[in-house]
């Protein structure tokens, strides 16, 4: 279980590199939700994908981790760790050309009590009115930290403290497509019907992915900013009709 | 000429199309998926390549999509002649009611009925075809793979769930060459039914010891706690599937906190979701272990004690609820050597 502490002279953050499988390295930063730390992770990810594409098969980023899948048949883990450190610590390294995070994706939400999801219960547990829950959830700008769980599911953080709740003690068997949900410090939209343990507070008519010509494009990508805004039932139905047209 | 296919004419078990999965789509949230038992899957394709006696086919055939049959109980009708191979759990397969050998290639004529019974041992059987299955007639690989993932079927990218009436199309390659005196490729299991064959020697006879690469959390545990984990015997739970194997302790659940294997203080370091990979040993608060398998999700939020090496995961995938496993440590170098040897032996060609 070799843990390689990275030198920190050129960088303020500290991460470790561990060989977690025959074909996978895990880079771990402190377990926290932090915008600057996440920017650094995405920067390093872009740099490694660009510079080491011959041996790196896939990379997956999250709040505080970067998983790197590599062709172990072509490079030893030791060599790859060396290469990663060298690239990461190069003072003159070009900041990878990341998509500007300035643009903010706006997601319309019908915050709904009729369908008897969890909005009423969330308000009760957080000791807020329903309008306050809606106001708090939609007034905040979220950041996409990780894609996963199901295709197109983007983990968004951080939820205002007043809305923090643990996951439901027993997960729902079916959460509908488009459900806008919260859990702990996070919010997300379910891209397709699936089981789920988060609290559903509304629904969006906006699809969470598009696919054509064999390509898959998530609506919200890691590193992007997101804001929700409330719409009425009529607007929801109209928008949904537009999506399905 | 219309595209050739096999049709499912009865189905009481589970079946899906599988190849080596889509490892490059994890950043989008897609499960890697793929054949649960790569040993049986790759062997099936190798048998076809050997039967054709064409080494250049071996290369292109080795990762071709096959049908993964779970607990047998399925029958197919051939609508055109083809070369197939059957491997994995022995379902006492018959062609037109005549018993045929497992771990062997066979030829089917149009109209032939291929029938699989329920296996006595193991879970997954593989039916491979020369040229590889594509599933539905116009089906294209989705993000590099034909593999079907249960939780992603509703997205509609990988065709319909296999059932009675499903037509399984395959690529026409050199099917015609099967007319030429076929070279029989097999492990000659027919005369040696009661002895372990080279094919079945790969699998655990009774209990399986899972060799794993320790995580940093495991390294932070006390020696006593590490020893306790390594000494624990686990039973495969009935909730196990292609996503994950749930393992229950044989003894009554440990109750008091002194007996916990993982201290709360270490557990708290693992609350944020992070990327997870094949074979990771998740350790929820009830200390009943989950080993992540081929249809795992890409993110997880439980503490991870380590990662079971891949060649042992292929063995584990054939084990049934009620069977026993335990854990032992291995270095990542040893695990890499094992996987490398496995891939060389099975003509696994890495395609990126």
Boltz contact constraints between the chains, C-beta under 6 A:
constraints:
  - contact:
      token1: [A, 1]
      token2: [B, 214]
      max_distance: 6.0
  - contact:
      token1: [A, 1]
      token2: [B, 219]
      max_distance: 6.0
  - contact:
      token1: [A, 3]
      token2: [B, 216]
      max_distance: 6.0
  - contact:
      token1: [A, 18]
      token2: [B, 216]
      max_distance: 6.0
  - contact:
      token1: [A, 19]
      token2: [B, 332]
      max_distance: 6.0
  - contact:
      token1: [A, 20]
      token2: [B, 307]
      max_distance: 6.0
  - contact:
      token1: [A, 21]
      token2: [B, 277]
      max_distance: 6.0
  - contact:
      token1: [A, 21]
      token2: [B, 307]
      max_distance: 6.0
  - contact:
      token1: [A, 22]
      token2: [B, 310]
      max_distance: 6.0
  - contact:
      token1: [A, 22]
      token2: [B, 335]
      max_distance: 6.0
  - contact:
      token1: [A, 22]
      token2: [B, 336]
      max_distance: 6.0
  - contact:
      token1: [A, 22]
      token2: [B, 339]
      max_distance: 6.0
  - contact:
      token1: [A, 24]
      token2: [B, 277]
      max_distance: 6.0
  - contact:
      token1: [A, 31]
      token2: [B, 269]
      max_distance: 6.0
  - contact:
      token1: [A, 31]
      token2: [B, 272]
      max_distance: 6.0
  - contact:
      token1: [A, 58]
      token2: [B, 23]
      max_distance: 6.0
  - contact:
      token1: [A, 58]
      token2: [B, 24]
      max_distance: 6.0
  - contact:
      token1: [A, 58]
      token2: [B, 26]
      max_distance: 6.0
  - contact:
      token1: [A, 60]
      token2: [B, 26]
      max_distance: 6.0
  - contact:
      token1: [A, 60]
      token2: [B, 27]
      max_distance: 6.0
  - contact:
      token1: [A, 60]
      token2: [B, 275]
      max_distance: 6.0
  - contact:
      token1: [A, 62]
      token2: [B, 274]
      max_distance: 6.0
  - contact:
      token1: [A, 62]
      token2: [B, 275]
      max_distance: 6.0
  - contact:
      token1: [A, 63]
      token2: [B, 272]
      max_distance: 6.0
  - contact:
      token1: [A, 65]
      token2: [B, 274]
      max_distance: 6.0
  - contact:
      token1: [A, 65]
      token2: [B, 275]
      max_distance: 6.0
  - contact:
      token1: [A, 67]
      token2: [B, 275]
      max_distance: 6.0
  - contact:
      token1: [A, 72]
      token2: [B, 336]
      max_distance: 6.0
  - contact:
      token1: [A, 73]
      token2: [B, 350]
      max_distance: 6.0
  - contact:
      token1: [A, 147]
      token2: [B, 29]
      max_distance: 6.0
  - contact:
      token1: [A, 148]
      token2: [B, 29]
      max_distance: 6.0
  - contact:
      token1: [A, 148]
      token2: [B, 298]
      max_distance: 6.0
  - contact:
      token1: [A, 148]
      token2: [B, 299]
      max_distance: 6.0
  - contact:
      token1: [A, 149]
      token2: [B, 297]
      max_distance: 6.0
  - contact:
      token1: [A, 149]
      token2: [B, 299]
      max_distance: 6.0
  - contact:
      token1: [A, 150]
      token2: [B, 29]
      max_distance: 6.0
  - contact:
      token1: [A, 151]
      token2: [B, 28]
      max_distance: 6.0
  - contact:
      token1: [A, 151]
      token2: [B, 29]
      max_distance: 6.0
  - contact:
      token1: [A, 151]
      token2: [B, 30]
      max_distance: 6.0
  - contact:
      token1: [A, 152]
      token2: [B, 29]
      max_distance: 6.0
  - contact:
      token1: [A, 153]
      token2: [B, 29]
      max_distance: 6.0
  - contact:
      token1: [A, 192]
      token2: [B, 154]
      max_distance: 6.0
  - contact:
      token1: [A, 192]
      token2: [B, 155]
      max_distance: 6.0
  - contact:
      token1: [A, 216]
      token2: [B, 28]
      max_distance: 6.0
